[in-house]
Amino acid sequence: MEVYLRRNISRVIISLEKENGMILDKHVIEDVNGEWKEYDFNLSIPQGSINVGERIRFAITSDVPGWFEVDHASLMPADNIYGFDPDVIRFMKEAGITLIRWPGGNFASQYHWKDGIGPMVCRPTRLNMAWNIPEFNYVGTDEFMKFAELVGAEPLLAVNAGWNGTVEEATEWVEYVNGNPNTTKWGAIRAQNGHTKPYNVTWWELGNELYGSWQIGHMTASEYAERYMELYKAMKAVDPKIHLIANGGLDNAAQDHYSSWLPWDDPLLSANPGKVEYLSRHYLIWVDMTESDYYKAIGWTYAIRERWKEMREILKNYQSPIPKLAITEAQGARDLDVSTTMIEAMWVAGLYNSAIYSDGFVGIITRSALIEYGGGLRKEFEVVYPTPAFYVHKIYATQPGRYPVFVRIVSPTFSAGARPPEIPLSTDNPYVDAVALFNENKTTLSILLVNYHHEKAINVNLAIHNYKIDEKTKVVRLAGKDIASRNTWRNPDNIKPVEYYMDVKQSSIELDLPPLSITLLLINGSIIPGPAPNPYEISIPMPTQTMSTITPALTTTYTHLATITQTVTYVITQTSIERVIDWQMILVPVTISLVVGMIIGWYIKRR
């Protein structure tokens, strides 16, 4: 416990109390005077004296006449790690998070980084105007860098790039975190603050949603195009190795490109040819807790694949190579009650699959958010627990696959209505989606199977060609009872991944996928030499019946991962849960045929 007190009173009592008034522990201070003084001491709660979730009152009082002032009262658990919760650090490390975006978000548009350096007690308290809460600046640049180090993540710093910030402020921030302490002003100040070695931050995002009137310091498209080049030149002059993410336009998928993101991106790209490496996108589709909205959310993940293909073609008119997308905010659910459920988890799986299918166009995903807001971690009554969406990230980020493998899928489908402007109409969406990935040595094949059906299990037959499979296959599965299923502080393990091993026959696997499930198969084996797959033509016999056991008169559909040779940098994150992965599509003779239920398939040529 740390607290600052002043004024003349002979006795101050600081205590922890139960709601019934029972004192668990207290500390008495008897030398308070007219000068500010720091007091540092310990308070303890006797083991077994409270229940998990029981409220405790923290009280600063006096039993004698007089008055006193209090400042910087800090009550930290004894197991904190540099002020951070060890459970949060543990969960993040286990989930393979390697990139964290900070300080926001809307808050980034008013954040001045100099408020958060130096001694904590000297830092100013500001009003966070985006959320109407105080910002005490206890976590500033150096504290955030320590947090990133503790979880093994790279930082992504979001610059105050609008009219509320300045180019000078941004360049000085680069110098503070990356500057030489012997040759730069702000590098020397960083060293004075206890950090001699530069942090070498490479990822910088230039502004947050500056196209929006809700954003502090928002701009017009032409104003931002000019500001971007000013920032580009100034920040690169300080450190030419940094990667810059431009503030891209708002992409409402139910609108055409020319009335959605392009009016903002066109001035930016036209004024800065060849200078835009990444364009940010924020996908916040705001679905509610209904079956209809759930399928709209999943339909969005399918529709966005075709939209990204169209977007790539448009961007070819501006520069080569085209900018990659940095999805620096992504959330499916409208509020916390929905974002902590299986709705968000299934949407996240679809988003990640779509990013893998984007042929490298999507370079970064940082979801919203790491803790308390969105589908990340939650902390209630000192209990830290993951949401289902957090576990989805863990499954994708920690599996060993890096190289996509050709997949062909035959599945019953569904259609979902539109909800403009965010969600377009989508049709012929497969209930079962899949991606397959090889590890570095091609000795482990990761197959991720997603059953989007909200109440029906689906039987799947996998045929793996030109691959000799070991007898035992590890299975990791996350599943929910219904779309409202979630974890709580009382039941933090209600939904979590389960692992088991299954015996498999050579080149063939059959299994049932529970409703609302993500299943990871980790198949060890070796490649059998043979011809590489033809991505342009697939021949499968015509289906003889529809799968009426799932829903009447379902049609079939086809989707696949095209063969490419480029390297893809893929970052799955959550303001961050992230994972930097190098995906590279290579020509290998392995192909995977996935047939759902009784449907056999048909002949199709790539369009």
N, C-alpha and C positions, 0 to 999 in steps of 0.2 A: 504494500500500500504506500503510495506517495501522495502528498497533499501539501499545498502552500496555504499558510494562514497568516493573518496579521490583525492588529488592533489589541487594545489592552483589556483582556479578560483573563481571569486567573486559571480557568479550567475549561478544556474542550474534550468531549468524549466522542470517540469514533467507534462504532459498533456494527456488528452483524446480528440481526434479530429475526426471529420467526414472526409470522403475522400475528400470533397470539401474544407478542411482546417478550417472549423468552429470549434472553440474550445468549447467543452462541459464543461470542468472543468480543472483547472490547479493548481499546487502547486509550489511555488518559494522557493528555498533554497539558502541562501546567506552566508553560513559560511563554505563552503567546503575548506578543507586544505589538508596538506600532510599526514594525518593519516586517516586510515579507520574509518568511523563513520556510524552508523545505523540511518536511518531516517524513521519514522513511521507516516503516515498521511492518511487521507481519500480523495478519489476522488468520485464525484457523477455525475450521468447522469440525467439531468432533466427529469421528467416523460413526456412521449409523444414526446420527442425530436428525437427518433430514432424508426425505425420499426424493428419488429422481423426479424432476419436474416441480418440486415444491418451491414456492416463492420465498425469497429472503429479502428483508429490508436492510439497506445500507444507510446508516444514520450518522450525521454529524451534529451533535447537540452540545448543550452545556447545562449544568445544574446550578449555576450561579448567575446573578444579574450581570448584564453587559451585552456587548455585541461584538461580532468578529466577521471577517471576510474570508472567503474560500476561493481558491483558484487551482487549476490543474490537479484535480482529484483523480487519481488513477488507481484502479483496483484490478490487478492482474493475477490470474491463476498462477500458482507456483511453477507449473509445468510449461509455461509459455516459452516459445523459442524465438528470441529477439522480438517479443511482443505478439507473435502470431500463434494461432491455435495449432498444436501438434497434430490433431486429428485432421484438420484441413490439409496440412502439409502431407500427411501420410496418404490420404485419399488421392490427392493430386499426383503424387509420385507414382502411386500404383496404377493410375489411369493413363500414364504416359503423356502427360501434358507437357508440351515443349515450347509453347508460345503463349504469352499473356498480354492482352491489350490493356493499356492504362493511360490516362485516368478516366477515360470514357470514350464514347457516350456524350450525351448532351452537356455534361459537366466540363468536358474538354474545351468547349467553346467559350468558357469564361475562366479557365484555369491558368494561373500564372505560377510557373514552376518555382520561382524564387521565393514564394510564400512558404515552400515546403523544404527548405534546406536550413542547416545550422541547428543550434540548440532548440529542442521542442518548445521549451517554455518561452522562447522569444518569437515563436512563429505566430502570425496574426490569425485570428478566427474570421472567416468570411462567410457570407450567406451563399449557399449553393442555390442560385436562382432557378436552376433547372428543376429542382425537386423541393425547393422551399425548406431546406434543412441547413443547420450550421455545418461548416467544414472547418475542423480544428487543425487540419494540416499535420496531424500526428504521423501520417504516412505520406512522406514526400518522396523525392527521387531516390535518395539513398536507401530508405526503408523498402521501397518497392524493389529496388535492385537486389537487396538482401533476400526478399521474399522469393523473387524469381530464382535466385541461386539455390535457396532451400528446396524448391520443388523441381529443380533441374530444367527450368524453362528459359527461353529467350524472351526478352521484353520487346513489345511493340508499343512505342510511345506515340500517342495521338497529340498532335500539335494544335495549339490554339491559333488557327490560321485565318479566322474571320476578322472583322473590323474590331473586335475586342482585343485581338492580339497584334503583334508586330513581327516583321521579318527579323529585326534585331533580336527580339526575345527568343525566337525559334533557333537562330544560329548560335546564340549564347548557350542555349540548352544543349545543342550538339557538342559545343566546346566543353561544357561542364561534364558531360558523361563520357566523352571520347577524347578530350584534349590532353596533351602532354602537360604534366604538372610543372615542368621546368621551363616551358616555352609559351604557355598560354595563360591568360588571366584566369579564366574560369576553371581550367584544369588545376591551377594552383589553389583556387578556393576549394575545389573538391578535395584536394589533398589536405588542406587545413581542416576540413570536416571529417577527416579520418580515412579517406579512401584514395591512397596515392595512385594505385593502378587504375588506368582507364577502364570503363565498363565495356567499351567497344560495342555499343548498340548499333545494329545494322538496319532494323526495321522502324520506319517512321511513317505515320499516316498524317497527311496534310489536311486537317479539317474534318469536322463531323457534320454531315447533313446540312451544309451551308446553303443549300438550295431552299431550305425550309424557313418559313416566317416564324416558326416556333423556336428557331435556333438563335441564340445570342450572337450578334455579329454576322448575321446572314448576309449574303451577297447576291448580286445578279450573276448570270453565267459568264458574261464578259469580264466582270470584275474579278471573279475567281480565276479565270483563265490567265489574267495578268498577274494576280497574286501568286499563282502556282509557279510561274516562271521566275518570279522574284525569289521565292523560297527555294526553288530548285537550284538556282545559281548560287545563292548565299550559303545554303546548307551543304551543298556539294563542295564548295570552296573550303569549308572547314574540314570535311571528311568525304573524299570522293568515293569511298567504298560503301556508303550507306544506300539502302534501297528505299525509294519513296513511293507511297501509295497515294494517288490522286483521289480527291473527293469526287466520286462518280455520281451520276444522276439517280433519281428515284425510279426504280424499275418496277412499275405496276404491271404484272403479267397479263392482266385482263385488258390492257390498253395496247394499241399498236406501238411499235418502237418509236415512231416519229412524233408521237404525242406524249411519250413516257420519259425515258431516260435521255433520248438523243438531243432535245433542245438544250439540255445542260452540258452534255458531253461534247457536242459539236464545236462550240467556241473553244473549249479546253484543248481538244485534239487538233483543231485547225491552227491555233496559235502556237502550239508546242509540238510540232511534228517530230516524232522519234524520241521525245523526252518523257513519255508516259509509259512507265513499266507496268504499273498496276492501276486498275480502276476499282474503287471501292463500290460495293453494292450492299444495301441493307434490305434483307428480306424478312419482314415482320408481317405475317399474313393474318394474325388475330382471329383464330377460330375459337368457337365456344364449345361447351361440353354437350354436344349433341352428336348423334350418329351421322346425321347429314353433314355437319361441319367436319367431322372426322374424315369422311371420304373426300370431301372437298380438299382438305389438307393433303391427303395422299395423292389425289389427282393433280394437285399443284406440283408435286415432286416429279411426276411424269411429264406434265406439260412444260416444265421449265427446261427439260432436255432439248426439246425442239426449239424453244425460244433462244437458248444459248447458241444453238447452231446458226440461227438467223442473225444473232448479234455478232457472231464471229465474222460472218460475211459482210455485214455493214462496216465493221471496224477495219476490214481490209482496205477500205477506201481512204483511210487516214494515215496509216504507217505500217511498216513491216520491220520486225515482227509486230504483230498486233499486241495491245496490252492484255495481260491476264486479268482475270477477275479476282479481287480480294473481298470475299464476303465477310466484312468485319462486324456485322451484327446479323443474327438469324434467330428467329423465334416464331414458332407456329401458333402458340396459344395466346389468348388475349390477356389472361391474368394468372396469378400464382395458383389459383385453384385448378387451373387446367394445365399449366406448364409443368406441374409436378406429377402428371398422370401419364398413362400409356399413350395418350394422344400425342404428346410431345415426343415421346420416345420413338414411336413409329414414324413420325414426321422427320425426325433427325436421321433415322436410318435411311429413309428415302432421299433426303438431302445429300447424305454422304455417298449413296449409290450413284446419284445423278452427277455428283462431282467426279467420281471415278469414270463415269461414262462420258465425260466432257472432253476427252482427248487432250487433257492438259490445260484447257481454257480456264478452269477454276484452279487458282494457285493457292488461295488461302481461305480458310473458314474460321472465324472466331465467333462463337455463338454467344448469346446473351442469357445469362451471365454466369460468372463463376460461383457466386454464393448468394443465397437469399432471393435473388431476382431471376426468374426464368428457370430453365431445366438444368440447373447445376447441383451444387450442394445446398443443403439447408442446415440451419443451426437454430434449434429451439431448446430452451431450458438446458443449455450447455451440452446438448446432444447433437453431434454432427452426423448427418446421414446423407447418402446420395439419393437423388431422384432416379427414376427409370431411365431418363434421357442421359444422365451422367454415366450410367452403366453401358448404354449403347456406345457412347464415345469410347469407353474403356475397351469394349470388345473390338471395335474397329482399330483403335490406335495401338493396341498391344499385340495383335496378331502379327505374325512374321512376314506376311505377304507384301511384296513391293512391285511385282511385275504382273500386270493384268494378263489374263488368259482368255482366249475366245470362248464365249458362252452362247448357247442358243437355248431359248426358253419357249415352251409351249404351256400356256396357262389359261384358265378361264379368266374373264375380265369383268370389270365394272365401269360404269360411267358416273361422273359426278358433276353437279351443277356449278354454275359460276357464282361468284360473289364479288362483283366489281368494287373497286378497281384492282384489288390484289389478286384475286383468284379467277382464272379463266375456266370456261367449260372444258372438261376433259372426257374423252371417250376411249374405250378399248384399253383400259388400264389393267395390266395383269395383277391378279391377286397375289401371285408369288413373284418376287423379284430376286435376282441373284447376281453376285459378282464373284469372280475367282481370281486368285493372286498367288504367284509363286514367291518363295523366299529367294534370297540372294543366290543360293547354290542350287536352286530348283529341286530341292529334296523335300520340301513341305509345300503342299498345295492347300491354301486357305479358301474355303468356299463359304460365302455368307448368303444365307437363305432367309428371306423375309416373307412371312405370311401376313398380309394386311387384313385378311378377313376378320371381322370383329367377333364372330361367334363360332365359326366352323374350322375344325382341323382339316388339313389338306395333305393327302398322300403324294409323295414326290418320288419319282424314279430318276436317279442320276446315272448316266452312262459316261464314263471317263475314258476317252480314247487315247491310245499311245502312252499310257502311264501305268507302270507296275505298282500296285498298292500294297503296302504292308498290311498285316492282318488286323491290327488294332488302329482304330481311328478315334481321336479325341473329339468330343462334342461339348460345346459351350452354348448354353441356351438361356435367353431371357424371355419371359412370357408373363402376360398379365391376364387376370380373370375377365376383365372387361375394360372398356375405354377409360373408366373412372378410377381404375386401380392405381394405387400410389403407396409410397412409404410415408410414415409419420414418425415423430419422435417417440411415440409409444410403441410403434411396431416398425423399426427402421429396416428390418430385413423381410418385409412383406413381399417385395419384388427384388430379386437379385439373381445374378447368373448362377446356374447350376452346371456342374461339369460331370461327365461320365465318359466311359469308353465303350465302343461298339465294335463287334466283329463285322468285317465286310468281305464280300466276294470280290474277286478281281474285276476291276473296271465297272462294277455295278454296285450302287448303294440305293436302298429303298428305306424311307423313313417317313413318319408322320410329323407334320409341322403343326403345333398347336395354334389356335387363333391368337392374333396379336403377339407374334413371336419373332425373335431374331435368333437364328441358329448358325453357329460357326462350326464348320468341320475342319479339323486340322489333320490332313491326310499325308502321311509320310510315304515316300516311295521314290521312284526314279523314272525318268523319261525313257520311253522306248523309241528308238529312231524310226522315222517315217516322214511322209510328206507333210509340209506345213498346211494349216487349214486355209481354205478359200473363204475369205470374209464376204465375198460378193454373192455366193450362191449356196443355198442349203436345201437339201432334199429330204423331206420327211413325209411319210405316207399321210394321205388325207384322213382326218378324223371321221369316225363312224357314228359318234354320238356326242351330244353336249353333256356337261357335267351337272345334271339336274339335282344332284345331292347337295350342291352348294346353293344354287339359286336357279330358278327355272330359266330355260332358254338362253343360257350363257353362250357367248361366242368365244372363239379362241383368238389369240394374238401372238405376235412374235417380237422379240427384241434381242439385240445382241450388242457386243462390244467390238467395234471395228478394230482391225489391226493397224497399228501405227508404229513409227520408229522414233518418235521424239521423246525427250525426257519431260516428265511432269513433276512439278513440285506441288505437293498436296498438304495443306495444313488444316487439320481438324481442330477447332478450338472453341472456347467458351469464355468470353471476356475474362474469362477465358478458359475454355478447356481446349488445348491444342495438341497437335501432333504433327511434326514435320516429317513427311514421307516422300521419298523419291520413287515415283511410279515410272516404269519404263515398259512400254509395250514392245515385245520382241517376237519374232517369228519362231514359234516352237510347234512341234507336231501335236501338242496336246489340245484336245477340244473337249467340251463338256456339253452333253445334251441333257436337258432337264425337262421331263414330261410330268405334268400334274394330273393326278387322278386318272380318268379313263380316256383322256384326250390323247390321240396319237400324234397329230400335227399335220402339216401340209407342205407343199412346195412353194418357195418364195425366193424372189431375187431382190437384192438390195436396190433401193431406189437411188 
